[in-house]
Amino acid sequence: MLAGLIRRASRVVTKQHLEQLLFGLADDLGSNAVEVYVHRLRRRLAESQATADIVTVRGVGYMMLERDA
């Protein structure tokens, strides 16, 4: 998932695309599976003092942006 966001940095990645990256064609995904993974990634980015953030684009998906210095 992180690699998918990095490859498309500064561009919106849809929730459906992230689901495909994470689970492929698996059925029966939890309704908030992507949100859980995004939350974990945000926490790890913060803990590592990364210079990037994952931003929610409401109703569309997520995008990775470089944090302003």
Distance bins in CASP14 RR format, pairs under 12 A and 6 or more apart:
PFRMAT RR
TARGET T0000
AUTHOR 0000-0000-0000
RMODE 2
METHOD distances of the structure
MODEL  1
1 7 0 0 0 0 0 1 0 0 0 0 0
1 8 0 0 0 0 0 1 0 0 0 0 0
1 13 0 0 0 0 1 0 0 0 0 0 0
1 15 0 0 0 0 0 1 0 0 0 0 0
1 17 0 0 0 0 1 0 0 0 0 0 0
1 18 1 0 1 0 0 0 0 0 0 0 0
1 19 0 0 0 0 1 0 0 0 0 0 0
1 20 0 0 0 0 0 1 0 0 0 0 0
1 21 1 0 1 0 0 0 0 0 0 0 0
1 22 1 0 1 0 0 0 0 0 0 0 0
1 23 0 0 0 0 0 1 0 0 0 0 0
1 24 0 0 0 0 0 1 0 0 0 0 0
1 33 0 0 0 0 0 1 0 0 0 0 0
1 34 1 0 0 1 0 0 0 0 0 0 0
1 35 0 0 0 0 0 1 0 0 0 0 0
1 36 0 0 0 0 0 1 0 0 0 0 0
1 37 1 0 1 0 0 0 0 0 0 0 0
1 38 1 0 0 1 0 0 0 0 0 0 0
1 39 0 0 0 0 0 1 0 0 0 0 0
1 40 0 0 0 0 1 0 0 0 0 0 0
1 41 1 0 0 1 0 0 0 0 0 0 0
1 42 0 0 0 0 0 1 0 0 0 0 0
1 44 0 0 0 0 0 1 0 0 0 0 0
1 54 0 0 0 0 1 0 0 0 0 0 0
1 62 0 0 0 0 1 0 0 0 0 0 0
1 64 0 0 0 0 0 1 0 0 0 0 0
2 8 0 0 0 0 0 1 0 0 0 0 0
2 9 0 0 0 0 0 1 0 0 0 0 0
2 13 0 0 0 0 0 1 0 0 0 0 0
2 18 0 0 0 0 0 1 0 0 0 0 0
2 21 0 0 0 0 1 0 0 0 0 0 0
2 22 0 0 0 0 0 1 0 0 0 0 0
2 37 0 0 0 0 1 0 0 0 0 0 0
2 38 0 0 0 0 1 0 0 0 0 0 0
2 40 0 0 0 0 1 0 0 0 0 0 0
2 41 1 0 1 0 0 0 0 0 0 0 0
2 42 0 0 0 0 0 1 0 0 0 0 0
2 44 0 0 0 0 1 0 0 0 0 0 0
2 45 0 0 0 0 1 0 0 0 0 0 0
2 48 0 0 0 0 0 1 0 0 0 0 0
2 50 0 0 0 0 0 1 0 0 0 0 0
2 52 0 0 0 0 1 0 0 0 0 0 0
2 54 0 0 0 0 1 0 0 0 0 0 0
2 62 0 0 0 0 0 1 0 0 0 0 0
2 64 0 0 0 0 1 0 0 0 0 0 0
3 9 0 0 0 0 0 1 0 0 0 0 0
3 13 0 0 0 0 0 1 0 0 0 0 0
3 18 0 0 0 0 0 1 0 0 0 0 0
3 21 1 0 0 1 0 0 0 0 0 0 0
3 22 0 0 0 0 0 1 0 0 0 0 0
3 41 0 0 0 0 0 1 0 0 0 0 0
3 64 0 0 0 0 0 1 0 0 0 0 0
4 11 0 0 0 0 0 1 0 0 0 0 0
4 13 1 0 0 1 0 0 0 0 0 0 0
4 14 0 0 0 0 0 1 0 0 0 0 0
4 17 0 0 0 0 1 0 0 0 0 0 0
4 18 1 0 0 1 0 0 0 0 0 0 0
4 20 0 0 0 0 0 1 0 0 0 0 0
4 21 1 0 1 0 0 0 0 0 0 0 0
4 22 0 0 0 0 1 0 0 0 0 0 0
4 37 0 0 0 0 0 1 0 0 0 0 0
4 41 0 0 0 0 0 1 0 0 0 0 0
4 54 0 0 0 0 0 1 0 0 0 0 0
4 62 0 0 0 0 0 1 0 0 0 0 0
4 63 0 0 0 0 0 1 0 0 0 0 0
4 64 0 0 0 0 1 0 0 0 0 0 0
5 11 0 0 0 0 1 0 0 0 0 0 0
5 12 0 0 0 0 0 1 0 0 0 0 0
5 13 1 0 1 0 0 0 0 0 0 0 0
5 14 0 0 0 0 0 1 0 0 0 0 0
5 15 0 0 0 0 0 1 0 0 0 0 0
5 17 0 0 0 0 0 1 0 0 0 0 0
5 18 1 0 0 1 0 0 0 0 0 0 0
5 21 0 0 0 0 1 0 0 0 0 0 0
5 22 0 0 0 0 0 1 0 0 0 0 0
5 34 0 0 0 0 0 1 0 0 0 0 0
5 37 0 0 0 0 0 1 0 0 0 0 0
5 38 0 0 0 0 1 0 0 0 0 0 0
5 41 1 0 0 1 0 0 0 0 0 0 0
5 42 0 0 0 0 0 1 0 0 0 0 0
5 45 0 0 0 0 0 1 0 0 0 0 0
5 50 0 0 0 0 0 1 0 0 0 0 0
5 52 0 0 0 0 1 0 0 0 0 0 0
5 53 0 0 0 0 0 1 0 0 0 0 0
5 54 1 0 0 1 0 0 0 0 0 0 0
5 55 0 0 0 0 0 1 0 0 0 0 0
5 56 0 0 0 0 0 1 0 0 0 0 0
5 57 0 0 0 0 0 1 0 0 0 0 0
5 61 0 0 0 0 0 1 0 0 0 0 0
5 62 1 0 0 1 0 0 0 0 0 0 0
5 63 1 0 0 1 0 0 0 0 0 0 0
5 64 1 0 1 0 0 0 0 0 0 0 0
5 65 0 0 0 0 1 0 0 0 0 0 0
6 13 0 0 0 0 0 1 0 0 0 0 0
6 21 0 0 0 0 0 1 0 0 0 0 0
6 41 0 0 0 0 0 1 0 0 0 0 0
6 45 0 0 0 0 0 1 0 0 0 0 0
6 50 0 0 0 0 0 1 0 0 0 0 0
6 52 0 0 0 0 1 0 0 0 0 0 0
6 54 0 0 0 0 0 1 0 0 0 0 0
6 62 0 0 0 0 0 1 0 0 0 0 0
6 63 0 0 0 0 0 1 0 0 0 0 0
6 64 1 0 0 1 0 0 0 0 0 0 0
6 65 0 0 0 0 0 1 0 0 0 0 0
6 66 0 0 0 0 0 1 0 0 0 0 0
7 13 0 0 0 0 1 0 0 0 0 0 0
7 17 0 0 0 0 0 1 0 0 0 0 0
7 18 0 0 0 0 0 1 0 0 0 0 0
7 21 0 0 0 0 1 0 0 0 0 0 0
7 63 0 0 0 0 0 1 0 0 0 0 0
7 64 0 0 0 0 1 0 0 0 0 0 0
8 14 0 0 0 0 0 1 0 0 0 0 0
8 17 0 0 0 0 1 0 0 0 0 0 0
8 18 0 0 0 0 0 1 0 0 0 0 0
8 21 0 0 0 0 0 1 0 0 0 0 0
8 54 0 0 0 0 0 1 0 0 0 0 0
8 57 0 0 0 0 0 1 0 0 0 0 0
8 61 0 0 0 0 0 1 0 0 0 0 0
8 62 0 0 0 0 1 0 0 0 0 0 0
8 63 1 0 0 1 0 0 0 0 0 0 0
8 64 1 0 0 1 0 0 0 0 0 0 0
8 65 0 0 0 0 0 1 0 0 0 0 0
9 51 0 0 0 0 0 1 0 0 0 0 0
9 52 1 0 0 1 0 0 0 0 0 0 0
9 53 0 0 0 0 0 1 0 0 0 0 0
9 54 0 0 0 0 0 1 0 0 0 0 0
9 55 0 0 0 0 0 1 0 0 0 0 0
9 62 0 0 0 0 0 1 0 0 0 0 0
9 63 1 0 0 1 0 0 0 0 0 0 0
9 64 1 0 1 0 0 0 0 0 0 0 0
9 65 1 0 0 1 0 0 0 0 0 0 0
9 66 1 0 0 1 0 0 0 0 0 0 0
10 52 0 0 0 0 0 1 0 0 0 0 0
10 53 0 0 0 0 0 1 0 0 0 0 0
10 54 0 0 0 0 0 1 0 0 0 0 0
10 55 0 0 0 0 1 0 0 0 0 0 0
10 57 0 0 0 0 0 1 0 0 0 0 0
10 62 0 0 0 0 0 1 0 0 0 0 0
10 63 1 0 0 1 0 0 0 0 0 0 0
10 64 1 0 0 1 0 0 0 0 0 0 0
10 65 1 0 0 1 0 0 0 0 0 0 0
10 66 1 0 0 1 0 0 0 0 0 0 0
11 17 0 0 0 0 0 1 0 0 0 0 0
11 55 0 0 0 0 0 1 0 0 0 0 0
11 57 0 0 0 0 0 1 0 0 0 0 0
11 60 0 0 0 0 0 1 0 0 0 0 0
11 61 0 0 0 0 0 1 0 0 0 0 0
11 62 0 0 0 0 0 1 0 0 0 0 0
11 63 1 0 0 1 0 0 0 0 0 0 0
11 64 0 0 0 0 1 0 0 0 0 0 0
11 65 0 0 0 0 0 1 0 0 0 0 0
12 18 0 0 0 0 0 1 0 0 0 0 0
12 54 0 0 0 0 0 1 0 0 0 0 0
12 55 0 0 0 0 1 0 0 0 0 0 0
12 56 0 0 0 0 0 1 0 0 0 0 0
12 57 1 0 1 0 0 0 0 0 0 0 0
12 58 0 0 0 0 0 1 0 0 0 0 0
12 59 0 0 0 0 1 0 0 0 0 0 0
12 60 1 0 1 0 0 0 0 0 0 0 0
12 61 1 0 1 0 0 0 0 0 0 0 0
12 62 1 0 0 1 0 0 0 0 0 0 0
12 63 1 0 1 0 0 0 0 0 0 0 0
12 64 0 0 0 0 0 1 0 0 0 0 0
12 65 0 0 0 0 0 1 0 0 0 0 0
13 19 0 0 0 0 0 1 0 0 0 0 0
13 20 0 0 0 0 0 1 0 0 0 0 0
13 21 0 0 0 0 1 0 0 0 0 0 0
13 22 0 0 0 0 0 1 0 0 0 0 0
13 34 0 0 0 0 0 1 0 0 0 0 0
13 38 0 0 0 0 0 1 0 0 0 0 0
13 54 0 0 0 0 1 0 0 0 0 0 0
13 55 0 0 0 0 0 1 0 0 0 0 0
13 56 0 0 0 0 0 1 0 0 0 0 0
13 57 0 0 0 0 1 0 0 0 0 0 0
13 60 0 0 0 0 1 0 0 0 0 0 0
13 61 1 0 0 1 0 0 0 0 0 0 0
13 62 1 0 1 0 0 0 0 0 0 0 0
13 63 1 0 0 1 0 0 0 0 0 0 0
13 64 0 0 0 0 1 0 0 0 0 0 0
13 65 0 0 0 0 0 1 0 0 0 0 0
14 20 0 0 0 0 1 0 0 0 0 0 0
14 21 0 0 0 0 0 1 0 0 0 0 0
14 34 0 0 0 0 1 0 0 0 0 0 0
14 57 0 0 0 0 1 0 0 0 0 0 0
14 59 0 0 0 0 1 0 0 0 0 0 0
14 60 1 0 0 1 0 0 0 0 0 0 0
14 61 1 0 1 0 0 0 0 0 0 0 0
14 62 0 0 0 0 1 0 0 0 0 0 0
14 63 0 0 0 0 0 1 0 0 0 0 0
15 21 0 0 0 0 0 1 0 0 0 0 0
15 22 0 0 0 0 0 1 0 0 0 0 0
15 29 0 0 0 0 0 1 0 0 0 0 0
15 31 0 0 0 0 0 1 0 0 0 0 0
15 32 0 0 0 0 0 1 0 0 0 0 0
15 33 0 0 0 0 1 0 0 0 0 0 0
15 34 1 0 1 0 0 0 0 0 0 0 0
15 35 0 0 0 0 1 0 0 0 0 0 0
15 37 0 0 0 0 0 1 0 0 0 0 0
15 38 0 0 0 0 1 0 0 0 0 0 0
15 56 0 0 0 0 1 0 0 0 0 0 0
15 57 0 0 0 0 1 0 0 0 0 0 0
15 58 0 0 0 0 0 1 0 0 0 0 0
15 59 0 0 0 0 1 0 0 0 0 0 0
15 60 1 0 0 1 0 0 0 0 0 0 0
15 61 1 0 1 0 0 0 0 0 0 0 0
15 62 1 0 0 1 0 0 0 0 0 0 0
15 63 0 0 0 0 0 1 0 0 0 0 0
16 22 0 0 0 0 0 1 0 0 0 0 0
16 23 0 0 0 0 0 1 0 0 0 0 0
16 24 0 0 0 0 0 1 0 0 0 0 0
16 29 0 0 0 0 0 1 0 0 0 0 0
16 33 0 0 0 0 0 1 0 0 0 0 0
16 34 0 0 0 0 1 0 0 0 0 0 0
16 59 0 0 0 0 0 1 0 0 0 0 0
16 60 0 0 0 0 0 1 0 0 0 0 0
16 61 0 0 0 0 1 0 0 0 0 0 0
16 62 0 0 0 0 0 1 0 0 0 0 0
17 23 0 0 0 0 0 1 0 0 0 0 0
17 24 0 0 0 0 0 1 0 0 0 0 0
17 34 0 0 0 0 1 0 0 0 0 0 0
17 60 0 0 0 0 0 1 0 0 0 0 0
17 61 0 0 0 0 1 0 0 0 0 0 0
17 62 0 0 0 0 1 0 0 0 0 0 0
17 63 0 0 0 0 0 1 0 0 0 0 0
18 24 0 0 0 0 0 1 0 0 0 0 0
18 29 0 0 0 0 0 1 0 0 0 0 0
18 33 0 0 0 0 1 0 0 0 0 0 0
18 34 1 0 1 0 0 0 0 0 0 0 0
18 35 0 0 0 0 1 0 0 0 0 0 0
18 36 0 0 0 0 0 1 0 0 0 0 0
18 37 1 0 0 1 0 0 0 0 0 0 0
18 38 0 0 0 0 1 0 0 0 0 0 0
18 41 0 0 0 0 0 1 0 0 0 0 0
18 54 0 0 0 0 0 1 0 0 0 0 0
18 56 0 0 0 0 0 1 0 0 0 0 0
18 60 0 0 0 0 0 1 0 0 0 0 0
18 61 1 0 0 1 0 0 0 0 0 0 0
18 62 1 0 0 1 0 0 0 0 0 0 0
18 63 0 0 0 0 0 1 0 0 0 0 0
18 64 0 0 0 0 0 1 0 0 0 0 0
19 25 0 0 0 0 0 1 0 0 0 0 0
19 26 0 0 0 0 1 0 0 0 0 0 0
19 27 0 0 0 0 0 1 0 0 0 0 0
19 28 0 0 0 0 0 1 0 0 0 0 0
19 29 1 0 0 1 0 0 0 0 0 0 0
19 30 0 0 0 0 1 0 0 0 0 0 0
19 31 0 0 0 0 0 1 0 0 0 0 0
19 32 0 0 0 0 0 1 0 0 0 0 0
19 33 1 0 0 1 0 0 0 0 0 0 0
19 34 1 0 1 0 0 0 0 0 0 0 0
19 35 0 0 0 0 0 1 0 0 0 0 0
19 36 0 0 0 0 0 1 0 0 0 0 0
19 37 0 0 0 0 1 0 0 0 0 0 0
19 38 0 0 0 0 0 1 0 0 0 0 0
19 61 0 0 0 0 0 1 0 0 0 0 0
19 62 0 0 0 0 0 1 0 0 0 0 0
20 26 0 0 0 0 1 0 0 0 0 0 0
20 29 0 0 0 0 0 1 0 0 0 0 0
20 33 0 0 0 0 0 1 0 0 0 0 0
20 34 0 0 0 0 0 1 0 0 0 0 0
21 33 0 0 0 0 0 1 0 0 0 0 0
21 34 0 0 0 0 1 0 0 0 0 0 0
21 37 0 0 0 0 1 0 0 0 0 0 0
21 62 0 0 0 0 0 1 0 0 0 0 0
22 29 0 0 0 0 1 0 0 0 0 0 0
22 30 0 0 0 0 0 1 0 0 0 0 0
22 33 1 0 0 1 0 0 0 0 0 0 0
22 34 1 0 0 1 0 0 0 0 0 0 0
22 35 0 0 0 0 0 1 0 0 0 0 0
22 36 0 0 0 0 0 1 0 0 0 0 0
22 37 1 0 0 1 0 0 0 0 0 0 0
22 38 0 0 0 0 0 1 0 0 0 0 0
22 40 0 0 0 0 0 1 0 0 0 0 0
22 41 0 0 0 0 0 1 0 0 0 0 0
23 29 1 0 1 0 0 0 0 0 0 0 0
23 30 0 0 0 0 1 0 0 0 0 0 0
23 33 1 0 0 1 0 0 0 0 0 0 0
23 34 0 0 0 0 1 0 0 0 0 0 0
23 37 0 0 0 0 0 1 0 0 0 0 0
24 33 0 0 0 0 0 1 0 0 0 0 0
26 33 0 0 0 0 1 0 0 0 0 0 0
29 35 0 0 0 0 0 1 0 0 0 0 0
29 36 0 0 0 0 0 1 0 0 0 0 0
29 37 0 0 0 0 0 1 0 0 0 0 0
30 36 0 0 0 0 1 0 0 0 0 0 0
30 37 0 0 0 0 0 1 0 0 0 0 0
32 38 0 0 0 0 1 0 0 0 0 0 0
32 39 0 0 0 0 1 0 0 0 0 0 0
33 39 0 0 0 0 0 1 0 0 0 0 0
33 40 0 0 0 0 0 1 0 0 0 0 0
34 40 0 0 0 0 0 1 0 0 0 0 0
34 41 0 0 0 0 0 1 0 0 0 0 0
34 54 0 0 0 0 0 1 0 0 0 0 0
34 56 0 0 0 0 0 1 0 0 0 0 0
34 61 0 0 0 0 1 0 0 0 0 0 0
34 62 0 0 0 0 1 0 0 0 0 0 0
35 41 0 0 0 0 0 1 0 0 0 0 0
35 42 0 0 0 0 0 1 0 0 0 0 0
35 54 0 0 0 0 0 1 0 0 0 0 0
35 56 0 0 0 0 1 0 0 0 0 0 0
35 61 0 0 0 0 0 1 0 0 0 0 0
35 62 0 0 0 0 1 0 0 0 0 0 0
36 42 0 0 0 0 0 1 0 0 0 0 0
36 43 0 0 0 0 0 1 0 0 0 0 0
37 43 0 0 0 0 0 1 0 0 0 0 0
37 44 0 0 0 0 0 1 0 0 0 0 0
37 54 0 0 0 0 0 1 0 0 0 0 0
37 62 0 0 0 0 1 0 0 0 0 0 0
38 44 0 0 0 0 0 1 0 0 0 0 0
38 45 0 0 0 0 0 1 0 0 0 0 0
38 53 0 0 0 0 0 1 0 0 0 0 0
38 54 1 0 1 0 0 0 0 0 0 0 0
38 55 0 0 0 0 0 1 0 0 0 0 0
38 56 1 0 0 1 0 0 0 0 0 0 0
38 57 0 0 0 0 0 1 0 0 0 0 0
38 61 0 0 0 0 1 0 0 0 0 0 0
38 62 1 0 1 0 0 0 0 0 0 0 0
38 63 0 0 0 0 0 1 0 0 0 0 0
38 64 0 0 0 0 0 1 0 0 0 0 0
39 45 0 0 0 0 0 1 0 0 0 0 0
39 46 0 0 0 0 0 1 0 0 0 0 0
39 54 0 0 0 0 1 0 0 0 0 0 0
39 56 0 0 0 0 0 1 0 0 0 0 0
39 62 0 0 0 0 0 1 0 0 0 0 0
40 46 0 0 0 0 0 1 0 0 0 0 0
40 47 0 0 0 0 0 1 0 0 0 0 0
40 54 0 0 0 0 0 1 0 0 0 0 0
41 47 0 0 0 0 0 1 0 0 0 0 0
41 48 0 0 0 0 0 1 0 0 0 0 0
41 50 0 0 0 0 1 0 0 0 0 0 0
41 52 0 0 0 0 0 1 0 0 0 0 0
41 53 0 0 0 0 0 1 0 0 0 0 0
41 54 1 0 1 0 0 0 0 0 0 0 0
41 55 0 0 0 0 0 1 0 0 0 0 0
41 62 0 0 0 0 1 0 0 0 0 0 0
41 64 0 0 0 0 1 0 0 0 0 0 0
42 48 0 0 0 0 0 1 0 0 0 0 0
42 50 0 0 0 0 1 0 0 0 0 0 0
42 52 0 0 0 0 0 1 0 0 0 0 0
42 53 1 0 0 1 0 0 0 0 0 0 0
42 54 1 0 1 0 0 0 0 0 0 0 0
42 55 0 0 0 0 1 0 0 0 0 0 0
42 56 0 0 0 0 1 0 0 0 0 0 0
42 62 0 0 0 0 1 0 0 0 0 0 0
42 64 0 0 0 0 0 1 0 0 0 0 0
42 67 0 0 0 0 0 1 0 0 0 0 0
43 50 0 0 0 0 0 1 0 0 0 0 0
43 53 0 0 0 0 0 1 0 0 0 0 0
43 54 0 0 0 0 0 1 0 0 0 0 0
44 50 0 0 0 0 1 0 0 0 0 0 0
44 52 0 0 0 0 0 1 0 0 0 0 0
44 54 0 0 0 0 0 1 0 0 0 0 0
45 51 0 0 0 0 1 0 0 0 0 0 0
45 52 1 0 0 1 0 0 0 0 0 0 0
45 53 1 0 0 1 0 0 0 0 0 0 0
45 54 1 0 0 1 0 0 0 0 0 0 0
45 55 0 0 0 0 0 1 0 0 0 0 0
45 64 0 0 0 0 1 0 0 0 0 0 0
45 65 0 0 0 0 0 1 0 0 0 0 0
45 66 0 0 0 0 0 1 0 0 0 0 0
45 67 0 0 0 0 1 0 0 0 0 0 0
46 52 0 0 0 0 0 1 0 0 0 0 0
46 53 0 0 0 0 1 0 0 0 0 0 0
46 54 0 0 0 0 0 1 0 0 0 0 0
46 67 0 0 0 0 0 1 0 0 0 0 0
49 67 0 0 0 0 1 0 0 0 0 0 0
50 64 0 0 0 0 1 0 0 0 0 0 0
50 65 0 0 0 0 0 1 0 0 0 0 0
50 66 0 0 0 0 1 0 0 0 0 0 0
50 67 1 0 0 1 0 0 0 0 0 0 0
51 64 0 0 0 0 0 1 0 0 0 0 0
51 65 0 0 0 0 1 0 0 0 0 0 0
51 66 1 0 1 0 0 0 0 0 0 0 0
51 67 1 0 1 0 0 0 0 0 0 0 0
51 68 0 0 0 0 1 0 0 0 0 0 0
51 69 1 0 0 1 0 0 0 0 0 0 0
52 62 0 0 0 0 0 1 0 0 0 0 0
52 63 0 0 0 0 0 1 0 0 0 0 0
52 64 1 0 1 0 0 0 0 0 0 0 0
52 65 1 0 0 1 0 0 0 0 0 0 0
52 66 1 0 1 0 0 0 0 0 0 0 0
52 67 1 0 0 1 0 0 0 0 0 0 0
52 68 0 0 0 0 0 1 0 0 0 0 0
53 62 0 0 0 0 0 1 0 0 0 0 0
53 63 0 0 0 0 1 0 0 0 0 0 0
53 64 1 0 0 1 0 0 0 0 0 0 0
53 65 1 0 1 0 0 0 0 0 0 0 0
53 66 0 0 0 0 1 0 0 0 0 0 0
53 67 1 0 1 0 0 0 0 0 0 0 0
53 68 0 0 0 0 1 0 0 0 0 0 0
54 61 0 0 0 0 1 0 0 0 0 0 0
54 62 1 0 1 0 0 0 0 0 0 0 0
54 63 1 0 0 1 0 0 0 0 0 0 0
54 64 1 0 1 0 0 0 0 0 0 0 0
54 65 0 0 0 0 1 0 0 0 0 0 0
54 66 0 0 0 0 0 1 0 0 0 0 0
54 67 0 0 0 0 0 1 0 0 0 0 0
55 61 0 0 0 0 1 0 0 0 0 0 0
55 62 1 0 0 1 0 0 0 0 0 0 0
55 63 1 0 1 0 0 0 0 0 0 0 0
55 64 1 0 0 1 0 0 0 0 0 0 0
55 65 1 0 1 0 0 0 0 0 0 0 0
55 66 0 0 0 0 0 1 0 0 0 0 0
55 67 0 0 0 0 0 1 0 0 0 0 0
56 62 1 0 1 0 0 0 0 0 0 0 0
56 63 0 0 0 0 1 0 0 0 0 0 0
56 64 0 0 0 0 0 1 0 0 0 0 0
56 65 0 0 0 0 0 1 0 0 0 0 0
57 63 1 0 1 0 0 0 0 0 0 0 0
57 64 0 0 0 0 0 1 0 0 0 0 0
57 65 0 0 0 0 0 1 0 0 0 0 0
END
